[in-house]
Amino acid sequence: MDQFTLNLLFVGASFALYIGIAVWARAGSTSEFYAAGRGVHPVTNGMATAADWMSAASFISMAGLIAFTGYDNSSFLMGWTGGYVLLALLLAPYLRKFGKFTVSEFIGDRFYSRTARMVAVVCLLVASITYVIGQMQGVGIAFGRFLEIDAFWGLLIGACVVFAYAVFGGMKGVTYTQVAQYCVLITAYTIPAIFISLQLTGNPIPALGLFGEHTASGEPLLVKLDQIVTDLGFREYTAAHGSTINMVLFTLSLMIGTAGLPHVIMRFFTVPRVSDARWSAGWTLVFIALLYLTAPAVGAMARLNISELMWPNGTDGEAVSVEAIETDPEYAWMATWEKTGLLGWEDKNGDGRIQYYNDGNADLQAKAEANGWEGNELTNFNRDILVLANPEIASLPGWVIGLVAAGGLAAALSTAAGLLLAISSAVSHDLLKGQLTPNMSEKNELLAARLSMAAAIVVAVLLGLNPPGFAAQTVALAFGLAAASIFPALMMGIFFGRINNIGAVAGMLAGLIVTLLYIFLHKGWFFIPDTNMFTDADPLLGPVQSTSFGAVGAMVNFAVAYVVSSMTKEPPQEIKDLVQSVRIPRGAGAATDGH
Amino acid sequence: MSQDKDNNAYWSANVRIILISLVIWALVSFGFGIVLRPMLSGISVGGADLGFWFAQQGSILVFLALIFFYAWRMNKLDREHGVEEE
């Protein structure tokens, strides 16, 4: 059986599984369909939330970014897990006690203002649509590889599949489908990692293998890796190279953003009890940590494998020959990935070999001159292909490759569909029915929901054609926006009783606008190339890159809300009572639908 | 009125636990993982240094411990102040 058929089989089987479970679970009860998690054990809920949360950015993109940058991209690891501490300590139990279903409802009620609710909806839409762009990038790459076509066509086909998937389901609502998606995703991620860790270090646990010994050389894996990459003129893997301030702000942005994204917070509204909301956050992080502890090992080991494939006789020997790339089955992955347009090489000096090195490095330029190299010949290596290509790079069996394709799609589809549902309910429920046309019929509301879903996909695809970075970087921008707008409003709503309606609205708007401006100034207006005035290599504010600005935006939000609130009228007594009641677990009934 | 007073005591105890937890949260990630990494460079962990380990694995493990500690501690505090769910 060839690889293409095998991929098709795995992807097909995983889809059949999700649909089968959805149909089976639906027969049970319809209320479960709307309030996923109610009456579900915190462990099960944690697993489902983890599937909802881990997207193309975590699965497909993150390890690739770590592989090519090393230590500096540890921000992704700390940021996307540390946010759960904020969520568990500062938001989840209180929002559960509040007992409604959506984030904008809490903001609208706590700040006794329809304007506040509308502003929250706008913030959610901006962050969610940016997030979907990142997902679509991942979907495009996964489909491109799996159907062996250009990533652009992969993106279009992926968009249709995501749309069908989201419209078919409130599939997101079915906890057990997500449990299945989690199982597929985590198996697909860890199995190749275990194989590779065994090959390189003899340790079956990748997280331990990363700090273990490289069997072939007898040196610690990370020492070996540092040595190989510096030999090729790249920067040391384990050392810090970027600005410390930027790394702190970037990590903080990702953390705050995690605690400000609607589709994750919503999961904690519907757990049975306040104490379950606390446990649930912990269990979610357990299941996320399984992938996040493996990811840095995947990155480091893949970097080692790629370097050794390009230099089969060591960095002092001869580079790999073009002939080997074209005929040797060990290099077959390069030809398949070339079809997606995401990998490319060119024998610039015509010596029949492909030299992969950093041609910007002075030492290597001298070496290149001595050996007659004319620049780096592995001309294109998109970071986002690394995880999907990883099992092929390590020459693992065909079924592992099929499994990873299924896992990548599970990650991208579950999150994309979840976000689209959040977007459509925000438009149809909060914006149209809640504000503009309150008398809309149920049927029209549903129609509006579908249309807004379609519109969101079209926008995401258009903006995704010129993505502002690799998938995980695009997603990081979405986190920055959520960090600057939603998280501060929620936290102040619970912890600072003095913040009033005007303060909250001013804070959210200020945070959202400065962050959006900063991003557009660096990434181009609406991400259109060449409309940017600054670059992330030389940002407007010292070392602060656009992906890190969310933390600054959040501080602006806090400051503006505080100052404006202290200059205007105190919140009324019933709001003070509401804040008091949210803080005390006793008396939490089941979450009620307040519409 | 005494219920109100007790609720306030409950809330300030909660805020204290949150603050302590957040100090640890910041120390392992922003501290050991990033800013203080140069100071820890003498302690080696499997081919790299302690700061690298905290940045790539250690902080995640501490985050997990923190959330479970908080859940356990707060459920106890709820009962001590009689505000647990019925």
Interface residues (C-beta under 8 A of the other chain):
Chain A: Y71 S74 L77 M78 T81 G82 Y84 V85 A88 L89 L90 P93 A207 L210 F211 G212 E219 P220 L221 L222 V223 K224 T238 A240 T244 M247 V248 T251 L252 R273 V274 S275 R278 W279 A281 G282 L285 V286 A289 Y292 L293 P296 F495 Q580 R583 I584 P585 R586 G587 A588
Chain B: N7 Y10 W11 N14 V15 I18 S21 L22 W25 S29 F30 G33 I34 V35 R37 V45 G46 G47 A48 D49 F52 W53 A55 Q56 Q57 S59 I60 L61 F63 L64 L66 I67 F68 Y70 A71 M74 N75 D78 G82 V83 E84 E85 E86
